[in-house]
Amino acid sequence: MHVQSSLRGIIVHQSDKKVTIAFVQPSNLILLVPSLKLKDGFLRMAAEFQDEGIIYSHHERARSDFDAFLEEMRGYARGLNLPADHVPWTNFCLVRKDEGGDTILGESRLRHYLSPALEVEGGHIGYAIRPSARRQGYGTRILALTLEKARDRGLRRVLVTCDADNFASRRIIEKNGGMLSGQAISPRTGVPVLQYWIELPD
């Protein structure tokens, strides 16, 4: 076994058949669940996605009634009032804490367990970085921090998927210790999807 160090705050322990990771995160980057304190920053992030033509349904709900959105997120994390065919999940914001205030750089979704559909596409974790913060390493970091949350929930293996032609996502997953385990065709889009498993350290 040997150890490789990454400039993005991840230490990868690799052997022939297994990759595990340890996390060394910058102290000014944290994951927080959405809250009233984060309302303005969350809505600014949602507006930036919308300006890029990216519309997320939960952003629409946050814009229309932020208090109801927060209650909905709390319920989903407890498995309450879930949309059809969904599993419980927790939504997180990647927050950079600066002297001038906090900035939300992106968000992630940690699904507490897998359904048969998520085993094909979706996996345990999804994430998105706001357009103005892309190509700065935050995708790698938000996945690493969300893997920590998964470990805290008692998960020891995490599935992460991406489109086969999404080379940026592939690099992010592999930098976090992802080992390619399979490929499938997305039932939503009809495109090839890669499936990666990540072993979490004790």
C-alpha atoms as one frame of an Amber mdcrd trajectory, in Angstrom:
protein
   0.000   0.000   0.000   1.180   3.501  -0.688  -0.056   6.985   0.095  -0.607
   9.810  -2.345  -1.257  13.375  -1.230  -3.514  15.695  -3.208  -3.249  19.477
  -3.345  -7.005  19.626  -2.778  -6.952  18.434   0.806  -7.454  14.711   0.260
  -5.095  11.918   1.181  -5.618   8.771  -0.872  -4.549   5.373   0.440  -4.368
   3.029  -2.520  -3.739  -0.666  -3.011  -4.328  -2.854  -6.042  -7.995  -3.454
  -5.355  -9.078  -0.855  -2.838  -8.922   2.887  -2.393  -9.782   4.587   0.869
  -9.502   8.251   1.711  -8.730  10.526   4.602  -9.911  14.113   4.676  -7.827
  17.233   5.338 -10.115  20.171   4.634  -9.421  23.916   4.569 -10.781  25.405
   7.776 -12.805  28.114   6.023 -14.923  25.628   4.024 -17.809  23.944   5.805
 -21.060  22.179   4.994 -24.218  23.573   6.565 -27.849  22.645   6.144 -29.963
  25.488   4.713 -31.218  27.920   7.350 -32.717  31.384   7.652 -29.217  32.729
   8.279 -28.215  31.463   4.832 -31.354  32.690   3.055 -29.880  35.647   1.168
 -26.812  33.724   0.054 -28.874  30.708  -0.967 -31.197  32.830  -3.082 -28.248
  34.579  -4.734 -26.817  31.179  -5.620 -30.190  30.000  -6.962 -30.447  33.149
  -9.102 -26.987  32.499 -10.531 -27.979  28.980 -11.548 -31.160  30.364 -13.106
 -29.186  32.957 -15.065 -27.232  30.050 -16.563 -30.489  28.347 -17.559 -30.242
  25.754 -14.775 -33.562  25.431 -12.950 -33.811  23.258  -9.841 -37.278  22.652
  -8.407 -36.128  23.156  -4.808 -34.667  26.540  -5.781 -38.074  27.529  -7.116
 -39.680  26.537  -3.832 -37.054  28.474  -1.877 -37.758  31.579  -3.934 -41.509
  31.345  -3.422 -41.528  30.561   0.324 -38.190  30.085   2.052 -39.689  29.082
   5.403 -41.737  26.348   3.730 -38.659  25.239   1.813 -36.700  24.847   5.057
 -39.510  22.838   6.622 -39.640  20.639   3.543 -35.873  19.997   3.702 -36.106
  19.109   7.393 -38.922  16.701   6.619 -37.060  15.019   3.774 -34.065  14.443
   6.058 -36.409  12.613   8.449 -38.105  10.689   5.654 -41.344  12.690   5.865
 -43.534  13.728   2.911 -41.017  12.470   0.396 -41.753  12.822  -3.316 -42.697
   9.564  -5.006 -39.813   7.124  -5.506 -37.427   9.207  -3.371 -35.417   8.110
  -0.336 -34.628  10.326   2.680 -31.855  12.825   1.968 -30.066  15.752   3.581
 -29.291  18.898   1.623 -26.059  20.761   2.426 -24.597  24.103   1.388 -20.859
  24.500   0.838 -20.050  27.703   2.716 -16.810  29.648   2.528 -16.320  31.686
   5.673 -14.511  34.937   4.921 -13.825  38.069   6.940 -16.378  39.928   4.851
 -19.091  37.318   5.368 -20.117  33.861   4.259 -20.463  32.795   0.626 -22.409
  29.747  -0.558 -20.369  28.088  -3.290 -22.613  25.144  -4.054 -24.751  22.436
  -2.541 -24.812  18.687  -2.154 -27.435  16.056  -1.473 -26.683  13.017   0.678
 -29.160  10.184   0.185 -29.319   8.063   3.303 -29.582   4.764   1.439 -29.998
   3.462  -2.087 -33.099   2.472  -3.987 -32.862   0.146  -7.018 -33.066   3.210
  -9.286 -30.276   5.017  -7.411 -28.055   1.951  -7.761 -28.188   2.574 -11.515
 -27.996   6.378 -11.531 -27.786   8.954  -8.776 -26.037   7.023  -6.036 -25.712
   8.326  -2.496 -24.388  11.799  -3.348 -25.154  14.517  -5.848 -23.600  17.978
  -5.898 -23.522  21.225  -7.875 -21.147  24.201  -7.768 -22.491  27.640  -8.676
 -21.242  28.862 -12.057 -18.994  31.630 -10.708 -17.159  29.183  -8.403 -16.423
  26.433 -10.916 -12.933  25.283 -11.934 -11.505  26.298  -8.562 -11.426  22.892
  -6.879 -14.706  23.288  -4.993 -16.310  20.290  -6.682 -13.599  18.061  -5.247
 -13.998  19.638  -1.833 -17.785  19.502  -1.638 -17.710  15.803  -2.448 -14.988
  15.195   0.168 -16.974  17.037   2.841 -20.186  15.215   1.928 -18.331  11.915
   2.185 -17.472  12.923   5.746 -21.168  13.430   6.430 -21.864  10.001   4.945
 -19.264   8.467   7.234 -20.849  10.244  10.207 -24.151   8.563   9.280 -22.450
   5.183   9.505 -21.975   4.538   5.795 -18.809   2.660   4.929 -19.211   2.542
   1.143 -20.724   5.275  -0.999 -21.899   5.095  -4.595 -21.414   8.145  -6.813
 -22.399   8.228 -10.496 -21.866  10.559 -13.417 -22.412  10.658 -17.162 -19.606
   8.904 -18.997 -18.826  12.034 -21.026 -18.659  14.306 -17.952 -14.890  14.269
 -17.587 -14.859  16.979 -14.895 -17.129  14.904 -12.634 -15.101  11.797 -13.345
 -11.934  13.567 -12.167 -13.673  14.858  -9.036 -14.910  11.392  -8.096 -11.562
   9.750  -8.789  -9.695  12.380  -6.752 -11.951  11.413  -3.848 -10.984   7.757
  -4.128 -13.728   6.571  -6.473 -13.149   3.173  -8.052 -15.059   2.493 -11.258
 -17.308  -0.525 -10.716 -19.728  -0.508 -13.608 -21.579   1.269 -16.378 -25.270
   1.494 -17.244 -27.584   3.357 -19.551 -29.532   6.142 -17.878 -33.274   5.423
 -17.911 -33.830   9.209 -17.911 -31.527  10.359 -20.699 -30.431   7.219 -22.524
 -26.739   8.120 -22.154 -24.031   5.945 -20.556 -23.571   6.431 -16.806 -20.473
   5.430 -14.830 -20.800   3.987 -11.333 -18.067   4.530  -8.747 -17.769   3.140
  -5.225 -15.800   4.990  -2.557 -14.611   3.196   0.582 -14.778   5.422   3.671
 -12.185   5.226   6.452 -13.172   4.254   9.987
